[in-house]
Amino acid sequence: MSDLAEARDYFDYADEHIAVLSGIPLVMSHKKYRSHFLSILFCKRGRATMMVDNEEVLLQTCDVLLLNSNVVSSLEQSSDDALFDLICFSPFLVKTLLLNTINLWHIKRKAIVRMSENMNERLASIYGLIIANIRDGNMPLRREIILTLSRALLLSLVSSFQSLANSHEEGDNGSQRLFNRFLNTLTEQKGKYLSVRQYASLLGISAKHLSEVCRDCSEDTPKKWIAKFVVSNVFFLLRTSNMTVGAISKELGFKSISHFGVFIKRNVGLSPAKLRDKLKHL
């Protein structure tokens, strides 16, 4: 968490996978930060202007800013009363907590949600429970409770992003609707390792058209979206089932267990067996 060193006075908790900071005034320098974590910034009061990947972002009371890992951000200015909470999750933990709920990746590198009063109160309640359990260092099963509450927080945000996407879809162009159909098809196929051409065929379009749609509506290619869904389902099956690695490989449509192993190693950095072991000890 060295990328948050200047905010050390506001840490409530930090380990390899989670960092929680409360009551940050955001009066630090204009230094640029690149976090390796998924970062969720809650604007409790006031206003602030940030640069996120060279794009200006305005935050005000009740806004939530979600930044994917490796996004570059900096604070440009803030009101005197600006106050923020920040919670960060490692990409590995996000995949583990959400398991086969892939919708969070619906967002691009950043997303802002203007919270309704009800949603803001709900998120504040979950966040408050996380803080309360963090500060009770003697509570049995403390980390398990924090992880469970963190999953509830992430799923609430997923719900908000999905509702926002649905509300925008009515006025969206055909590309956005087709992109949403692509993500829904990936979900329905349960992360099967099919080619871009095969997924395009399920949508009734060409592989070239699908590539154009993904380029217009996201920052990733169809191949990368397929890999995200496959990896998400691998996490789910390794953690929640007793299926062998070979059975999982076959279930997801890989031609051989060696091909499956190479794919997981390339996308996660671990072999399937080592990934299962790491998930068990999270």
SETOR-76141 format. One record per atom (N, C-alpha, C): z, x, y; residue in one letter. Coordinates in steps of 0.02 Angstrom, whole numbers, plus 50000, padded with zeros to 5 digits. Example, Ala and Ser with C-alpha at 12.3 -4.5 7.8 and 13.67 -1.06 7.14 Angstrom:
503905066049716A/503905061549775A/503905066049835A/503545064249888S/503575068449947S/503945064550002S/
end
This chain:
500005004249939M/500005000050000M/500005004350063M/499725010350059S/499735014850116S/499335012050174S/498865007450160D/498455004750214D/498844999850257D/499464998250238L/499894993950278L/500514997650302L/500475004250303A/501065008350319A/501355006850388A/500925005250437E/501175003950504E/501594997650507E/501534993450458A/501914987150457A/502524987550410A/502744993650395R/503264994650345R/503904990850362R/504054989950426D/504674986550445D/504674979150426D/504104976450409Y/504054969250395Y/503984967650321Y/504014972850278F/503944971750207F/504554967950180F/504414962650142D/504934959350102D/504914961850030D/504304963550008Y/504224965549939Y/503564969249931Y/503544974249888A/502914977649873A/502974981049805A/502454980149764D/502394983949702D/501664985449691D/501484987049630E/500794989149616E/500284983549629E/500514977249624H/500044971649626H/500174966649683H/500754966649714I/500914961749765I/501254965149824I/501084962849884A/501454964849945A/501554958649987A/502164957750012V/502334951950053V/502664954450117V/502384952350174L/502654954250240L/502764947950281L/503334947550314S/503504941550352S/503634943250425S/503444938550469G/503594939050540G/503274944950574G/502634946250558I/502274951850590I/502044949750659I/502234953350712P/502004951450779P/501284953250794P/500974957450753L/500284959650763L/500174962650832L/500594967450849V/500514971050912V/500364978350897V/500094979750838M/499934986550819M/499284988750852M/499094994950841S/498494997750873S/497864994450848S/497304996250879H/496654993550860H/496354997350801H/496765001150767K/496525005050710K/496215000550658K/495675002850627K/495344999050575K/495685000150507K/495744994750470Y/496054994950404Y/495564992650351Y/495584995950294R/495194993750236R/495694992850179R/495864986650164S/496344985350111S/495994984850044S/496314987349993H/496044986849925H/496304980549890H/496684976549928F/496964970349901F/496624964249931F/496694958649897L/496514952149926L/497084950449974L/496924949350038S/497434948350090S/497404941350118S/497974938050123I/498014931350150I/498484931550210I/498204930250269L/498574930650332L/498694923650359L/499334921850368F/499524915250393F/499724915850467F/499394912150510C/499564912150581C/500114907050593C/500734909350603K/501294904750612K/501324901950682K/501124906050731R/501094903650800R/500674908450841R/500454905950899G/500064910150944G/499334910650925G/498994915750953R/498284916850942R/498154924350936R/497624926050901A/497424933050895A/496674933450882A/496384938750908T/495674940150895T/495634946450853T/495274945950797M/495174951650753M/494434953050744M/494284959250727M/493614961050706M/493624961850630M/493214958050596V/493184958350523V/492474959950503V/492374965950475D/491694968250458D/491234967550519D/491484969750577N/491114969850640N/490944962950667N/491304957850644E/491204951050669E/491864948550698E/491824945550758E/492434943150791E/492704936850757E/493354936750745V/493684931050714V/494284928950757V/494314922550775L/494864919950814L/495344916150769L/495984918050772L/496504914650733L/496984911250781L/497194905150762Q/497694901550801Q/498184898150754Q/498704895150783T/499244892150743T/498974887750686T/499244888850626C/499074885150565C/498434887550531C/498094892550559D/497504895250526D/497714899950469D/497304900250418V/497404905050364V/496764909150358V/496824915650360L/496254920150353L/496314923650285L/495804923050244L/495794926350180L/495264931750181L/495464937850164L/495024943550164L/494974946450094L/494374947050068N/494294950150003N/494424957650008N/494514960849952S/494654968049951S/494064971849981S/494234977550011N/493744982150041N/493424979550105N/493684974150133V/493454971950199V/493784976250253V/493404978150304V/493674982050359V/493874977350416V/494494977850439S/494734973450492S/495144977350543S/495194974550603S/495604977550655S/495824972050704S/496414972850733L/496654968150783L/496384970250851L/496084965550887E/495814967050954E/496294964851009E/496564958851003Q/497054956451052Q/497444950651023Q/498034949351051S/498434943751028S/498864941151085S/499084934951080S/499524932051130S/500224934951121S/500634934551172D/501304937551169D/501734934451115D/501604928151098D/502024924651049D/501724924650979D/501184928450968A/500844928350903A/501304930950848A/501334927250792L/501754929050736L/501394927150671L/501394931750623F/501014930750562F/501424932550500F/501254929350444D/501484931450378D/500874933950339D/500994938650294L/500444941650256L/500654942450184L/500234940350138I/500354941550067I/499714944450038I/499794949749998C/499214953349971C/499274953749895C/498704952749861F/498684953049788F/498144958049767F/498294961949715S/497764966349689S/497224962049657S/496594964249658P/496064960349625P/496214958949552P/496524963749519F/496704962749448F/497184956949441F/497694956649484L/498184951249480L/497874944549496L/497414944349545V/497084938049563V/496714935249503V/496344939449468K/495974937149409K/496454934749355K/497014938249349T/497504936349298T/497844929749314T/498044928849378L/498394922749397L/497934916649394L/497314917549415L/496854911949416L/496524910749348L/496564915849304L/496254915349238L/495544912849245L/495364907149215N/494664905049217N/494514900549276N/494954900449326T/494804896749388T/494444901449435T/493784901049436I/493384905949472I/493244903949544I/493434897849563N/493224895149628N/493404899449688N/493924903649681L/494104907749738L/493524912249759L/493104914249711W/492554918649727W/491984914849761W/492084908349771H/491614904349809H/491544906949880H/492094910049905I/492084912549973I/491674918949977I/491484920750038K/491144927150047K/491694932450056K/491554937550096R/492044942850104R/492644940550146R/492554935250183K/493114932550223K/493034925050228K/493594921650241A/493574914450250A/494164912350293A/494044907450337I/494574904750379I/494644897350363I/495254895150354V/495384888050343V/495824885550399V/495594880350434R/496004877050485R/496424871850448R/497044873350438M/497474869150397M/497674862650431M/497664857350392S/497954851050416S/498714851850415S/499054847350449E/499784847850452E/500084847450382E/499824842850341N/500094842150273N/499984848350231N/499374851150234M/499224857150195M/499634863050220M/499724863550285N/500114869050312N/500834868650288N/501114862650287E/501804861750263E/501864863550189E/501344861650150R/501354863050078R/501334870550065R/500874874050099L/500834881350090L/501464884750115L/501734882350171A/502354885250197A/502924884450148A/502944878750113S/503474877550063S/503414882550005S/502794883449980I/502694888149924I/502854895249946I/502614897050006Y/502754903850032Y/503504904850040Y/503844899650065G/504574900150075G/504934901250009G/504704897949955L/505004898949889L/504884906149864L/504284908749877I/504144915749859I/504634920449893I/504724919549959I/505174923749997I/505894923049972I/506114916949958A/506794915749935A/506924919349869A/506444919149823N/506534922449759N/506484930049765N/506074932449811I/506024939549824I/506694942349848I/507024938549892R/507644940949923R/508254940149877R/508174936249824D/508724935549775D/508594940549719D/508804946749731G/508644952149685G/508974951549617G/509494947449611N/509864946949548N/509644941049504N/509144937249526M/508944931349489M/508594933249424M/508804930249368P/508454931449304P/507724929149309P/507274932649276L/506564930849274L/506264930649344L/506534934649389R/506304934649459R/505564935849466R/505314941149433R/504604942749441R/504164937249412R/504354934449355E/503964929049325E/503924923049372E/504484921549405I/504494915949453I/504044917449512I/504064923649537I/503644925549594I/502904925049575I/502724927149514L/502034926649492L/501804919449485L/502244915149460T/502074908049453T/501974904849521T/502404906349569L/502334903549636L/501714906449671L/501564912749657S/500964915749686S/500334912349660S/500344910549596R/499774906849568R/499704900049602R/500274896649614A/500254890249648A/499964890949718A/500144896349752L/499884897649819L/499124898749817L/498894902849770L/498184904149765L/497784897849747L/498054893949701L/497704887849681L/497674882849739L/498194882549779S/498184878149838S/497644880349887S/497554886849895L/497024889449938L/496344888049908L/496284888849842V/495654887149808V/495474879949822V/495974875449817S/495854868349830S/495614867249901S/495924870749948S/495724870050018S/495014872450030S/494834878150000F/494154880750008F/493644876049976F/493824873249918Q/493374868749885Q/493264862349925Q/493814859749953S/493764853649995S/493334855050056S/493414861050084L/493024862950143L/492284863450124L/492144866350066A/491444867050044A/491134860150032A/491524855650002N/491264848949988N/491124845150052N/491564845950102S/491474842350165S/490864844750203S/490694851150193H/490104854050227H/489454852550190H/489524850950126E/488914850550084E/488454844950106E/488744839550133E/488334833850153E/487804835850204E/488004840450249G/487534842450301G/487184848950286G/487314851750227D/487024858150210D/486294857450189D/485944862950190N/485244862750168N/485204862950092N/484604862750067G/484504862649995G/484764868849961G/484734874549994S/484964880849964S/485704880449948S/486104877849994Q/486824877449982Q/486984872849924Q/486644867249921R/486754862649865R/486554865749799R/486004869449800L/485774872749739L/486254878349718L/486514881849768F/486994887149753F/487624884249721F/487864878549748N/488444875249719N/488304872949647N/487684870649635R/487494868649567R/487504874649521R/487294880449546F/487304886549506F/488014888349486F/488484888049534L/489184889549518L/489474884449470L/489294878149479N/489524872949433N/489254874149362N/488624876349358T/488324877749293T/488664883549259T/488844888749298L/489214894349271L/489884892049243L/490214887449278T/490844884649255T/490754880649191T/490244876449190E/490104872249131E/489944876449070E/489604882049080Q/489424886449025Q/490004891049003Q/490574890349038K/491184894149021K/491054901649019K/490694903949070G/490594911149077G/490164914349023G/489694910548995K/489254913448944K/488834919048975K/488734924348936Y/488334929948959Y/487594928448947Y/487304924648993L/486594923048991L/486244926949046L/485594927549040S/485204931149090S/485104926749152S/484904929949207V/484744926249268V/484194921249254V/483694923249214R/483144918749198R/483394912549160R/483874913549114Q/484134907949075Q/484524903049120Q/484934905749165Y/485304901349210Y/484824897749258Y/484314901249281A/483824898049325A/483474892349289A/483334893349225S/483004888149185S/483444882049179S/484104882949172L/484564877349168L/484554873249233L/484404876649288L/484374873349353L/483674870649368L/483194872249326G/482514869949336G/482134873749390G/482324880049402I/481994884049453I/481834890949424I/481464894949461S/481304901749438S/481874906549453S/481874912149419A/482374917349431A/482324919949503A/481704920549528K/481604922849597K/481914917949647K/481814911449635H/482094906449680H/482864906749679H/483164907649620L/483884908149615L/484144914149653L/483784919649649S/483984925749686S/483964924549761S/483454920849784E/483404919249855E/483974914749877E/484154909949835V/484704905349851V/485354909149857V/485494913549810C/486114917549812C/486124922149873C/485554924849891R/485514929049950R/485654925050013R/485404918950017D/485504914750075D/486224912250082D/486564911050026C/487214907650028C/487804912150010C/487684918249990S/488234922649973S/488014929849984S/488454934349969E/488304941449977E/488174944849910E/488114940849857D/488014943649790D/487384941049757D/487124944849711T/486544942849672T/486754938149616T/486274934449585P/486454930249528P/486784934349472P/486544940349461K/486824944549408K/487554946049421K/487744947249484K/488444948649500K/488874942449492K/488594936549511W/488974930449502W/489084929149428W/488584930249386I/488664929249314I/489214933849288I/489194940249310A/489704945049288A/490404942849308A/490484940049369K/491144937749391K/491414932249345K/490984927549327F/491194922049284F/491344924549214F/490934929049189V/491064931849122V/491734935549121V/491854939849170V/492484943649173V/493074938949179V/493014933749220S/493554928849227S/493734925749161S/493234923849121N/493364920749057N/493614925849005N/493414932049012V/493684937248968V/494434937948981V/494634938149044F/495354938449061F/495714932449030F/495424926649037F/495734920549010F/495824920948935F/495304922848899L/495324922948826L/495774928548800L/495764934348832L/496184939848810L/496924938248820L/497074934648873R/497784933348888R/498054927148853R/497644922148841T/497904915748817T/497714914148745T/497324918248712S/497124916748643S/497274922748598S/497244921348533N/497334926648483N/496654928848454N/496114926848487M/495454928748464M/495374936248464M/495024938848414T/494884945948412T/494364947648466T/494314954048482V/493824956148531V/493124954348508V/493004955148442G/492354953348415G/492194945948422G/492704941748411A/492604934448417A/492474932548489A/492824935748536I/492714934248607I/492014936348627I/491804942248602S/491124944648616S/490604939648594S/490694937048533K/490224932148506K/490264925548545K/490864923348562E/490964917048598E/490604917248665E/490594922848699L/490294923348765L/489554925248763L/489274926148704G/488554926948699G/488294934048700G/488734938948689F/488504945948687F/488174947348620F/487664951548620K/487284952948560K/487674957248511K/488134961348538S/488534965648494S/489194967148527S/489684969048488I/490344970748515I/490304977048558I/489844981548541S/489774987648582S/489494985948651S/489014981448654H/488744979148719H/489294975848760H/489714971848728F/490274968548761F/490754973848789F/490904978848749G/491364984048771G/491104987848831G/490464989448831V/490154992948887V/490184988648950V/490044982148943F/490054977549000F/490754977249031F/491274976548990I/491964976049015I/492184982649047I/492004988149015K/492184994649042K/491864995649111K/491234993549118R/490874994349181R/491164989849236R/491374983849218N/491594979049269N/492344979049282N/492734981349234V/493474981349242V/493764988349242V/493424993049210G/493674999849207G/494105001249147G/494164996349102L/494564997149041L/494174994548981L/494344996848922S/494054993948862S/494384987148851S/494064982648813P/494374976048800P/495084976648771P/495194981248725A/495854982048694A/496374984248745A/496194989048788K/496664991348838K/496784986148892K/496264982148907L/496344976748955L/496834971548928L/496774969748864R/497244964948833R/497954967648836R/498044973948823D/498714976948825D/498994976748896D/498574978248945K/498804978049014K/499004970949036K/498614966049014L/498764959149031L/499434956949000L/499584959348941K/500214957548908K/500814960448944K/500724966148978H/501284969449010H/501304968549085H/500894963949110L/500874962749183L/501534959649206L/
end
